[in-house]
Amino acid sequence: MSKKMLLIFSHKLTDNQKSDAQESLGVSEFLSLPEDLQKKWSQIPADLDKNELEKYLEPIKKWIFKNGKKNDLSLVSGDFGATYQIINFCKENSVKPYHSTNKRVAKEIFDGDKVHVSHTFQHVKFREF
């Protein structure tokens, strides 16, 4: 049985994440939010109360309901309150929500009396909510 993964997060799926989802979770298709919903998910207003947030997320919930089937998966990450609501919605509709666990690698470059620090995040595995 082929499984689809609905991508509900603000950045792009990495090649490593894609391979892991295919190999460890049996995902055969990845479906990103349409551009308008992607923009909506990426720019959730911080001043919304719980009820306003529920209303704001309705178009995304409709997209999940339309595109997600029983035992499909979702990769959810973003605003904490919105993520919580979407996780619950997915569970109520038999779409299994996951998040990506990552390892942070810090790199320091010394330049005289300055230190430049960069962080790289490396995918480790998917964890079901």
Rosetta silent file (secondary structure, phi, psi, omega in degrees, C-alpha in Angstrom):
SEQUENCE: MSKKMLLIFSHKLTDNQKSDAQESLGVSEFLSLPEDLQKKWSQIPADLDKNELEKYLEPIKKWIFKNGKKNDLSLVSGDFGATYQIINFCKENSVKPYHSTNKRVAKEIFDGDKVHVSHTFQHVKFREF
SCORE:     score description
SCORE:     0.000 S_00000001
   1 L     0.000  127.163 -179.281    0.000    0.000    0.000 S_00000001
   2 L   -80.043  143.737  179.335    1.468    3.346   -1.008 S_00000001
   3 E  -117.285  143.675  177.415    1.653    6.087    1.590 S_00000001
   4 E  -108.669  145.865  173.733    1.595    9.805    1.034 S_00000001
   5 E  -116.298  119.372  176.069    3.302   12.362    3.286 S_00000001
   6 E   -84.829  127.145 -175.204    1.628   15.765    3.569 S_00000001
   7 E   -99.338  108.227 -177.372    4.270   18.443    4.151 S_00000001
   8 E  -122.038   77.751  179.302    3.039   21.085    6.590 S_00000001
   9 L  -159.842  172.986 -167.285    6.096   23.102    7.510 S_00000001
  10 L   -93.790   -5.034 -178.306    7.930   26.256    6.424 S_00000001
  11 L  -124.472 -172.639 -178.349   11.020   24.974    4.655 S_00000001
  12 L   -92.648  147.278  175.208   11.920   22.430    1.985 S_00000001
  13 L   -68.583  130.660  178.836   12.274   18.708    2.565 S_00000001
  14 L   -80.518  161.564  177.004   15.943   17.719    2.418 S_00000001
  15 H   -59.660  -39.449  179.052   17.177   14.801    0.322 S_00000001
  16 H   -63.038  -42.883  178.149   18.118   13.001    3.549 S_00000001
  17 H   -64.309  -42.565 -179.535   14.602   13.476    4.962 S_00000001
  18 H   -61.132  -48.090  179.383   13.046   12.291    1.705 S_00000001
  19 H   -60.968  -43.810 -179.408   15.187    9.141    1.618 S_00000001
  20 H   -62.862  -43.652  179.723   14.490    8.400    5.279 S_00000001
  21 H   -61.994  -39.771  179.213   10.718    8.801    4.819 S_00000001
  22 H   -67.384  -45.815 -174.850   10.783    6.443    1.845 S_00000001
  23 H   -77.144  -46.226 -173.311   12.961    3.829    3.536 S_00000001
  24 H   -90.661  -24.882 -176.409   11.772    3.882    7.151 S_00000001
  25 H  -114.018   -6.463  179.257    8.124    4.919    6.738 S_00000001
  26 L    73.765   26.083 -179.653    7.268    3.519    3.299 S_00000001
  27 E   -75.574  132.574  178.891    6.359    6.906    1.816 S_00000001
  28 E  -114.487  -13.238 -178.642    5.937    6.862   -1.957 S_00000001
  29 E  -143.948  140.353  177.159    4.559   10.375   -2.543 S_00000001
  30 E  -116.883  132.397 -178.444    5.209   13.798   -1.012 S_00000001
  31 E  -125.939  114.230  178.981    2.583   16.535   -1.205 S_00000001
  32 E   -85.690  154.933  172.784    3.485   20.127   -0.341 S_00000001
  33 L   -59.464  144.433  172.155    0.997   22.784    0.649 S_00000001
  34 L   -61.288  158.539 -173.196   -0.130   24.924   -2.310 S_00000001
  35 H   -52.960  -43.830 -178.323    1.680   28.269   -2.475 S_00000001
  36 H   -65.558  -39.539  178.630   -1.144   30.289   -0.864 S_00000001
  37 H   -75.000  -31.616  175.942   -1.465   27.864    2.059 S_00000001
  38 H   -62.410  -43.707  178.549    2.316   27.610    2.395 S_00000001
  39 H   -63.555  -42.678  179.279    2.476   31.388    2.776 S_00000001
  40 H   -60.614  -46.260 -179.432   -0.370   31.283    5.301 S_00000001
  41 H   -64.644  -36.346 -175.828    1.384   28.554    7.345 S_00000001
  42 H   -79.010  -12.931 -175.722    4.712   30.401    7.252 S_00000001
  43 L  -131.685   51.829 -179.197    3.251   33.724    8.447 S_00000001
  44 L   -71.465  121.617 -179.053    0.836   32.912   11.256 S_00000001
  45 L   -61.628  134.435 -176.701    0.004   36.165   13.078 S_00000001
  46 L   -73.821  -16.937 -174.189    1.240   36.107   16.669 S_00000001
  47 L   -93.413    6.511  179.787   -1.720   38.103   17.989 S_00000001
  48 L   -76.090  138.415  171.931   -4.459   35.551   17.202 S_00000001
  49 L   -83.962  179.957 -174.302   -6.328   34.011   20.117 S_00000001
  50 H   -57.319  -46.586 -178.589   -7.245   30.306   20.123 S_00000001
  51 H   -67.630  -39.729  177.632  -10.565   30.749   18.279 S_00000001
  52 H   -65.150  -38.060  178.174   -9.071   33.120   15.711 S_00000001
  53 H   -64.749  -42.175  177.339   -6.230   30.660   15.125 S_00000001
  54 H   -56.920  -46.335  179.674   -8.741   27.838   14.572 S_00000001
  55 H   -64.651  -41.862 -179.982  -10.520   29.934   11.945 S_00000001
  56 H   -59.890  -36.210 -176.481   -7.198   30.958   10.363 S_00000001
  57 H   -84.166   -6.844 -177.125   -6.196   27.288    9.998 S_00000001
  58 H   -52.339  -45.740  179.840   -9.484   26.162    8.385 S_00000001
  59 H   -61.976  -33.407  178.525   -8.149   26.294    4.783 S_00000001
  60 H   -71.786  -40.093  177.059   -5.161   24.149    5.798 S_00000001
  61 H   -63.303  -40.324  177.771   -7.432   21.671    7.581 S_00000001
  62 H   -61.906  -40.181  178.787   -9.633   21.469    4.466 S_00000001
  63 H   -64.086  -42.782  177.794   -6.527   20.732    2.367 S_00000001
  64 H   -62.199  -46.705 -178.700   -5.488   17.953    4.776 S_00000001
  65 H   -61.151  -39.860 -178.884   -9.010   16.495    4.756 S_00000001
  66 H   -71.199  -37.828 -170.822   -9.129   16.583    0.943 S_00000001
  67 H  -102.282  -20.918 -177.997   -5.638   15.142    0.360 S_00000001
  68 L   -94.935  132.763  177.242   -4.955   12.874    3.329 S_00000001
  69 L  -112.120  167.171  179.636   -6.309    9.354    3.441 S_00000001
  70 L   -53.698  131.652  179.605   -6.341    6.832    6.294 S_00000001
  71 L    73.807    4.295  167.455   -2.766    5.842    7.240 S_00000001
  72 L   -70.035  169.903 -177.420   -1.160    8.627    5.200 S_00000001
  73 E  -119.722  159.167  171.799    1.430   10.653    7.100 S_00000001
  74 E  -132.921  143.972  173.642    2.013   14.331    7.752 S_00000001
  75 E  -108.443  112.599 -171.047    5.231   16.149    8.588 S_00000001
  76 E  -120.852  128.513  176.304    4.231   19.054   10.827 S_00000001
  77 L  -158.750  139.696  178.624    6.419   21.854   12.170 S_00000001
  78 L   159.329 -151.385  176.658    5.845   25.546   12.821 S_00000001
  79 L   -48.138  130.104 -171.777    4.088   27.893   15.220 S_00000001
  80 H   -58.088  -47.605 -178.985    3.545   25.853   18.391 S_00000001
  81 H   -64.774  -41.657  178.695   -0.179   26.542   18.784 S_00000001
  82 H   -67.068  -41.697  178.374   -0.905   25.959   15.098 S_00000001
  83 H   -60.111  -43.697  178.953    1.203   22.794   15.088 S_00000001
  84 H   -58.744  -46.624 -179.877   -0.749   21.493   18.090 S_00000001
  85 H   -64.938  -40.808 -178.745   -4.078   22.100   16.360 S_00000001
  86 H   -69.555  -39.281  176.165   -2.921   20.513   13.091 S_00000001
  87 H   -57.787  -48.475 -179.996   -1.501   17.462   14.893 S_00000001
  88 H   -62.617  -41.257  178.756   -4.859   16.916   16.612 S_00000001
  89 H   -62.443  -44.014  178.423   -6.749   17.421   13.345 S_00000001
  90 H   -59.705  -46.995 -179.671   -4.534   14.890   11.581 S_00000001
  91 H   -60.736  -41.682  179.085   -5.056   12.330   14.352 S_00000001
  92 H   -62.538  -23.862 -176.824   -8.839   12.862   14.251 S_00000001
  93 L  -110.989   20.568  174.981   -8.712   12.115   10.504 S_00000001
  94 L    60.409   26.828  171.768   -6.391    9.059   10.676 S_00000001
  95 L  -102.861  119.001 -174.148   -3.419   10.908    9.153 S_00000001
  96 E   -77.791  116.901 -179.741   -0.376   10.065   11.285 S_00000001
  97 E   -85.217  137.624  178.967    1.552   13.226   12.260 S_00000001
  98 E  -128.571  162.288  168.033    5.358   13.152   12.465 S_00000001
  99 E  -134.235  161.255 -178.930    8.153   15.594   13.143 S_00000001
 100 E   -95.893  129.754  173.095   11.796   15.471   12.168 S_00000001
 101 E   -92.854  144.885 -174.103   14.430   15.094   14.871 S_00000001
 102 E  -135.175  154.021  173.247   17.710   16.857   14.173 S_00000001
 103 E  -108.942  130.759  179.366   21.252   17.055   15.435 S_00000001
 104 E   -96.371  126.855  179.076   22.756   20.532   15.658 S_00000001
 105 E  -114.453  121.253  179.288   26.400   20.827   14.676 S_00000001
 106 E   -97.249  140.488  177.917   28.213   24.051   15.609 S_00000001
 107 E  -128.056  126.565  179.431   31.252   25.258   13.697 S_00000001
 108 E  -110.624  132.372  176.510   33.504   28.018   15.037 S_00000001
 109 E  -120.470  120.248 -179.408   35.879   29.967   12.831 S_00000001
 110 E   -89.686  129.026 -177.844   38.423   32.169   14.594 S_00000001
 111 E  -132.258   84.946 -176.509   39.300   35.390   12.787 S_00000001
 112 L    66.137 -118.779  179.535   41.746   37.374   14.908 S_00000001
 113 L   -97.334   13.944  177.752   39.758   38.584   17.891 S_00000001
 114 E  -113.415  149.575  174.839   36.420   37.563   16.340 S_00000001
 115 E  -125.096  122.919  176.614   34.699   34.198   16.384 S_00000001
 116 E  -100.621  127.105 -178.492   32.171   33.328   13.672 S_00000001
 117 E  -117.492  132.576  173.373   29.746   30.582   14.640 S_00000001
 118 E  -127.408  149.591  179.163   27.480   28.715   12.264 S_00000001
 119 E  -119.510  136.099  175.563   25.006   25.966   13.034 S_00000001
 120 E  -119.838  133.709  178.552   24.018   23.149   10.729 S_00000001
 121 E  -104.641  126.988 -179.107   21.015   20.971   11.438 S_00000001
 122 E  -115.526  127.507  178.664   21.214   17.355   10.294 S_00000001
 123 E   -60.916  135.970  176.877   18.149   15.131   10.080 S_00000001
 124 E  -108.167  -55.382 -178.893   18.343   12.097   12.382 S_00000001
 125 E  -165.410  170.296  172.698   14.920   10.425   12.142 S_00000001
 126 E   -97.449  140.556  178.986   11.177   10.934   12.034 S_00000001
 127 E  -126.240  130.126  178.761    9.237   10.640   15.277 S_00000001
 128 E   -73.775  139.754  175.203    5.483   10.170   15.436 S_00000001
 129 L   -73.775    0.000    0.000    3.589   12.675   17.599 S_00000001
